[in-house]
Amino acid sequence: MSTPSLLILPGDGIGPEVMAEVRKVIAWFGDRRGLTFTVEEDLVGGAAYDAHGVPLHDDTMARAQEADAVLLGAVGGPRYDDLDFSVKPERGLLRLRKEMDLFANLRPAQCFDALADFSSLKKEVVAGLDIMIVRELTSGVYFGEPRGIFEEGNERVGINTQRYTESEIDRIARAAFDLARKRDGRVCSMEKANVMESGILWREVVQKVHDADYPDVELSHMYADAGAMQLCRWPKQFDVIVTDNLFGDLLSDAAAMLTGSLGMLPSASLGAPMPNGRPKALYEPVHGSAPDIAGQGKANPIACVLSFAMALRYSFDNGDEASRLEGAVEQVLADGLRTGDLLGEEGGSPVSTVEMGDAIVAALEKSL
Ligand code: NAD
C-alpha cells in the first residue's frame, strides 16, 4: 500500500501553535514506529482569506478530497468579524464538511483520571470514562424542508421539518457499528420513537442494518430524553451512542462537559469510503482559535494531539498506536503537567504549549 497522506490545515489563532506540537508527534511516529505519512500543509480560514481572498482556495479543496485524512487546527478571529458572510473564516470549514459530505460527526467524551476533578459530576462517575457520540451531521431538522417563518391567519408561525431518508439512517448506523467494532462492541441508538415518526423509522432502520450485517455488535435503543438523563447519571454504561443531528448536537455538548476543559476535546467528521476503503475524514479539536490567548504560548495542544490519535484509529486502522498516544497524554497529566486551562482553583504553574508537546513526545519515547 502506498504511503498514506495527511493534509494539515493549521488555520488561525492558536491553530498553528497547537498544530506545531502535533507535527512533532507525527514526526516521532515516523522516526520511531515506522509510521510515515506524506504530509502536506495548506491554508484555511482567515489565513486563506489573507492570502487568496477566500477562506478556502479551490486547490486546497481539491487536495482535501484527495488526502487520506485532513487535520485542521481552528479558524476565525476578531480581525475577520466584519467580513462579508460568504468569505468569513468559518465558511472554509463549512465548505470542507459539505463538499467532502462528512455525514458522521464523532465526538468522544474521554475522562483522564488525573482530570476527573474538573468534571461537574462526581469523580467516581467520570474517572476512566470513554464514550463516543456519533451524530448525523448533514440531514435532519437543521436541513429539512419546509422551513421558514410564515404568516398564518393573523400571526406568524416558525417551521422546521425533521426529515430522514432510510439511506441516511442506514449510512450513519453503519458508521456507528463500524466504530463499535474498533471499540467495546456496543451501540446505543437514541431517538424519540415514542412521539416522532422519523424516530420510528430511525429505530427500524438501525435495527435492520444491525440484524443484517452487524449481529456481533450489541445494539440497544433509548429515547433521547432518557439518554440525556443516563448520560448524567452513569455515563460509563455507554460505548457508542448514535443519534440524529439535533439530539446529537445537544447530547455531544452535554457529554463534553463530563470531561472538563475545551482544550482536551478532539473530534472527527467522516464521510463515505474512498476507493482505498478509508472514509473521507476531517479531524479537528472542538475548540476555536482562542484569540484571547493566541500567540502567547498558552494554548493546550492536547485536543489537537488527540484528534491525530483519532486519525490513527479511524482512518489508518492503527488502534495500538492511537492507544500509545492517548497513553502518553494520560502519562503527562498523571505527572502533573498542566497548561493554564487545566489549572483548577488551587492554581499552580502552567507549562507552555511547546513544553506540553515536548512532554508528550518524551512520554511516547518512554512507552517503547
Ligand atoms: P474558543 O474555543 O476559541 O475559546 C473559548 C475559550 O476557551 C477561550 O477563553 C479560550 O482561550 C479557551 N480555549 C479554547 N481552546 C483552548 C486551548 N486549546 N487551550 C487553552 N484554552 C483554550 O471559542 P470562542 O472564543 O467562542 O471563539 C473564538 C473564535 O474561534 C471565533 O472566531 C469563532 O468563530 C472561532 N471558532 C472556531 C471553531 C473551529 O475552528 N472549529 C470552533 C469554535 C469557534
Residues whose N, C-alpha, C, O or C-beta is under 5 A from the ligand:
A	BS01	NAD	G73 A74 V75 G76 G77 L262 G263 P285 V286 H287 G288 S289 A290 P291 D292 I293 K298 A299 N300 D341
